[in-house]
Amino acid sequence: MLPDGDAQTLGAAMSLYRGGQPLAAALVWAELARGGMASAQLWCALGSALMQSRGRLVRRPFELWAGKVFNRGASAIAGTEYAAPVNDWLTELPEARTQPPLVDAELSEMIEFLLVNERVLPDAVGSLGDSDRMGVVMALGDRGDPLYVPLLRCAIEGQFGGGAARAAAKRVGPFLGRADLQASIEAARTSPIAEELGPYLQAVLSRLPEGWDAPRTRACPPYLGIGRIDVALVSAGPRPADIAGLLRAQLGASARDAESWVRFAPCVLKKGAMRHDALQLQSALEPMGAKLELHGFTWGHESSPSEVRPASTKKPWWKFW
């Protein structure tokens, strides 16, 4: 029997998958696998979500990952109700038979491949119904994994409704020292969601150190991600107010954080940015006269999906038996 947290997370990913969000579901199932979970259902689900995430332009990377996942789970899947749907998928994967099974060390690389940008999970959750949103935020927030911080940020700001905001407020504790999460708490405190959050928000505020929201006298610590790129602002250029506004929009930054970066440049804006997010930030700021440097940038994940289609009308794998 699965631990309660793993079972709830497995179900949250299924809500995403059934809601036409296979890429987000694959992310969650990959994180579960990285956390040590292994079962026929997990390997079938993860491989199926990878297959359903194939885009019209980018297909083969998903298929290679799926083949490795199905091979990893082959012994667990054999003789179970998951064998038939996996065999159906394998007919589309002629290369799978010659691929080595997925190994644990590859799971972080898979997650980085799947996390095209930090909006993948928030946008997927935002597409669900209200009750599903709250349940997914609860399950994923309980994981305590930095992968889910962008989701918690959006939730506590009220983007998914009051129920999800309250769920997030009860689960942000491990990340209260992060400047990006504090920016979302600032936003919640001054938004219409504050009244609905009530004691939940007060409980969060009581755990923050005195002066946490004071004006900054140096550059704000960089916001954090799980990627490989550090984005540095070398110069704000001739239009610092416009650059601060763009930083607020691009990073979900508070006014005081954005203004501190502009004022005290050079400084690092984001540590661990995903490639898409880093390039988007650069393309937004540099035409306005700012100068950025991307440290650790490579084209190594050029095969990231540029276009992902929703789950197809093919019979869902979980209904094969």
N, C-alpha and C positions, 0 to 999 in steps of 0.2 A: 504493500500500500504506500502511496506517495505521501510525503509530508504535506500538511495542509497548504503551506505557502506555495509549494511546487504545483499542487493540484489546482489551486486558484489561478496561478500564472498560466498553466496549460490551458485552462478555460478562458482566460482573458485573450490569449492568442487566438483561440478558436473563434471568439467573438469578432476579432479583427478579420480573420479569414472569411468567415461567413458574411461579414459586412463588405466584402469586396476589396479587402486591403491585404493581399497576400505578402507584399513586401514587408509591411510592419509585422505581420504574424511571423514571418521567417526570422526577423530580427529577434523577436521575443523567444522563439523556440531555440534559436542559436545561443542566446544568452543562458537559457535553461541548461542547454548541453554544456556550455562552458562552466556552469556552476556545478556540474557533476551528474546531472540527471541523464539516464540512459534507459530507453525502453523502446519496444516495437512501435508504440503509438507515436513517440517523439520523433523517431527517425522517419517514419512514414509521413508525419505531419510536416516536418521540416523539408524533406525532399519534395513533397507535393507543393508546398508554398513556393519553393524555389522555381519549380516548373511553371507555376501559375504567374510568376513575376516576370517571365520572359517578355521583353519588349519586341516591337516590330523591327527595331533596328539592332538591338543587342539581345542575343539569345544564347550564344554558345557559352559564355561564362556561367550563366545560371545553370545550364545543362551539365557543365563539368562539375560544378559544386553539387548538384543534385545527384549525379552518378556516384560521387565520393560518399555522400550521405547514405544513399541506399546500400552501397557496399559495406559501409560501417555497420549498418543495422541488419545486415543480411541474416546473421545467425539468430538474432532476436525475433526477426519478422517471420522467418520460416515456420510454416505450420499454423500461423495465426490468421485472424480475419484480415490483417493488414497485407498479407502476401499477395492477394489478387490485385488490389489497386496498385501496389508497387510494381508488380509484373506488367501491368498495363502501361505504366509510365516508362518502364525499361524498354518497351518496344520502340519508344521514341528516342532512346539513348544508345545507339549502337556502340559508342565509345566506352560506355560504362563498364563493360565486362573487362576491359584492360586497364581500368583506372585503379590506383591503390585506394583503400578505404580512407576515409577522413580520420585524421589523428587530432588529439586534443589541442596540440600546438597550433593547428590551423583555424581554430574557432574564432580567435580574435581577428585574424585576417578576414574571415568570412563576414564578421560583424562590420568591420570597416568597409568592406565592399558593399554591403547592403545598406549601410547608413549613407545614402547618397548626399544628404544634407540633414541638418538638425531638425528640419520640419517634418521628417518622415513620420515619426510617431505622433507628434501633436496633430498633424493634418489628418492622419488616419483615425485617431480617437475623435477628432472633431466631426468626422463623417458619421459617427454612430449615434444611436438614440440616447436620450438622457440617462436612462437607467444603465445602459451598457457603458457609457462614459464613466460614470462613478465607479462601477465595478472594476473597470480596467485600470483606472487611476489608483484604486485601492490595492489591487493585486500587484501592479508594477511598482508602485511606491514602496510597498513592503519589501521589495528586493534589495533596496539600499545600494543599487548599482548606479554609478555616474551616468550610464547610458540613458537613464530615465529622468535626469535633471531637467532637460528642456520640456518634457511633458509636465513635470511638477510645476515648473515656472508658469507655463500657460494655464494650468489648472488653478493655481492659487490666485492668478490675476482675474479669474472669473470667466475665462474664455469657453469653458465647458459647462457652465451653470453652477448653481450654488452647492449642489451635492458633491460634485467633483472638487470644488474649491475647498470645502470642509475636509474632504478625504485627503487632499494634498497638504492642507495645513497640519494635519496630524502626522504627516510622514516626511516633512522636510528637515527634521532635526539633524540627521547626519551631515547635512550640507549647509548649515546656517553660517559657517565661516566663509562661504563663497560669495564674492562680490556680485556675481550674476544673480544668484538667488536672492540676495538682499535687495537688488534692484526690483525684483518682482514683488517682494514684500512691501517695498515702498509704493509700488503701483497699486497693490491691493489696499493698502491703508488709505489711499486717497481716491479710491474708485467706488462706484455704487456697490460693489461686492462686499465692502467693509462692514456694512450694517448686517448683511446676511451672515457673514463669517462670525461676527460678534466675539464670543469668548474663545473661539478657535484661533482667531487672529491675535487676540490678547495673549493667549498662551505662547504663541510664537514670539511675539514682541518681548515678552518677559524673559526669554532665554537669550536675547541678544545683548551684547555688552553695552554699557552706557556710552553714549556718543557714537554709536554705530552709524547714525545717519547725519552726523555733523558735516559741515562743509569740508571738502578735501583740501589739504594743504600740500599735497603731492599727487602724482598720477595714481588713479585707481589701480589696484592690483588687476592683472589681466583676467578676463572671463575665461572659463575653462571648458574644454571639449575633450573628446576621446580620440581625436585624429592625430596627425603627425606634424601639422604646420603651425608655426608661431607667426602671428601677424603683428608687425611692428609699425607704428606710426612714426615716420621719420620727421615729417613736418606737416603742419595743418594747412600751410599755404596762405593765400591772401584772403580767404573767406572762412575764418574759423567758426563763426556761428553756423554757417551752412554745413560745415563738416560735422559739428557737434550734432546737428539735427539728423544728419544721415547716419551717424553712429547710433543714435537712439533708435532709428527705424531698423537698421540692419542687425543690431545686436540685442535689441530689446533693452537698451541701457537706460538708466535713470539720467535725468538732466545733470545731476552733480557728477556722475561718473564720466559722461561724455565730455562735459566742460573741462574736467580735470585732465583728461587725455589730451585735449586740444591745447590746453594752457601749458602743460608740463611736457609736451613732446620734446625729444624722442622718448617713446615708451612702448611697451608691448600691450596691444589691445586684447589679443586672444591667444591663449596657449592651447594647442591641440585642436585647431580648426580642421574641419573636413575640407578637401580640396575645392569642392563646388562653392562652399561658403566663403573660403578665402578669396577665390577669384571674383566672386560676386561683390565682396567688400571692396576689393581693389578697383573693380570696374565702376563702382558707384562713387568712390572718393577721388580717384586720380583725375577724372575730367574736371573736378571742381578745384584743382590746384594742389591737393594734398599729395604727399609722397609716402608710399608704403613699401615695406620689404616683407617678403614671404620666406621665412627661414624653414628649411626642411621640405620645401616644395619639390615634388617630383611628378612625373607623369606615369608613375607605376600603376595607378588604378585607372588608366585610360579606358578600361573596359567596363567602368561603372555604367549602370543602366541610364540611358538618356531619355527613355520613354517606356513607361511601365503600364501594361494594360490591366484592367480589372480582372477578377476571377472569371473564367470562361463559363459557358453554359454546359460544358462537359459535366457528366454526373460527378458530384463531389466525392472525394475519396472516402469520406467518413460514412457515406451511404451505400457503399458497395456490398455490405453484408446485411 
